[in-house]
Amino acid sequence: LMCKGCVHANYLREEEEGIESTCPFCRRPVPKTAAGAKLNRTRRIEKNDPAAMQEEGARCCVEKDYAGALELWTKAAELGDADAHYQLSVMHYFDRSTERDVKRELY
């Protein structure tokens, strides 16, 4: 798990040194295509990376696959991702593929 500050610091270092951007998780070059990015995200999810699960959950939500988003965000939250906790509370508040649950919404 990498904090957003570490990811940002890595980005600044790459910009400052004029080097190619790499994934802060695996240190491979950042994919140039959507298919490549999806493949990297899938690999990270398989390795239980909560940030990748949170990101894929957001993509599921945009596509209105609320059940998929709920599953990914729940797993990410169990692994300690604060953004996933927040997204789950929003899902419970807006009743997206779940019964509205005020206790979970506030948790």
Secondary structure, 3 states (H helix, E strand, C coil): CCCHHHHHHHHHHHHHHCCCCECCCCCCECCCCHHHHHHHHHHHHHCCCHHHHHHHHHHHHHCCCHHHHHHHHHHHHHCCCHHHHHHHHHHHHHCCCCCCCHHHHHC
